[in-house]
Amino acid sequence: MRSVVQPSAILGLLFSLVITILSYWTYNTNGNAMQAWLLPILLFITHWALYRYLRHQKVAIKSSQLLFAGLVFSATLAIGMVITHYLYTGIIDPNWAERALTSAQEQWARDGYSAEAIRGQVEWTSTFQEPLSWGFVSGAFIFLMSTFISLVLVAGRGFLQLLKTPAAPVHSHS
């Protein structure tokens, strides 16, 4: 299992930096957060690349090792997201949450949100306004999403292996 920890952890930390940069870059250039569909696709591609790398390193890698690699990747990704989010929104750009709220209010007005719908938005919460709190929420969310993608890929691999397994011969009793 040790052989999967280092590449998984390194990739998790690097990917957290990439996701943070993409998120804040898209927000700062067009006022919107990264598109919701983009993160799962990037996570899927990154998990798949990690699994391909590990398979390249070891000819026969067990599903348990792949799952462990996915969990290590997910955990380091989540930790990296907490740290990078806090550094960006708490130190580099401490006015980010305020600008995000202002941008969201403008978007709600353009989209015709009702007052009740606006009251329920996350941008109003103290969790969103506190960099470390929102970093933990973001980290937990990305950990769950990444772990789910890891489980899907490992299950898919197992299913494909099952399909490749030749069927046992049928013996007829005549």
Protein Blocks (a to p, Z undefined) as FASTA:
>chain_A
ZZmmmmmmmmmmmmmmmmmmmmmmmmmmnopacdfklmmmmmmmmmmmmmmmmmmmpmba
cfklmmmmmmmmmmmmmmmmmmmmmmmmmmmmmmlmmmmmmmmmmmmmmnopafklmmmp
mklpmklmpmklmmmmmmmmmmmmmmmmmmmmmmmmmmmmmmmpccddddddZZ
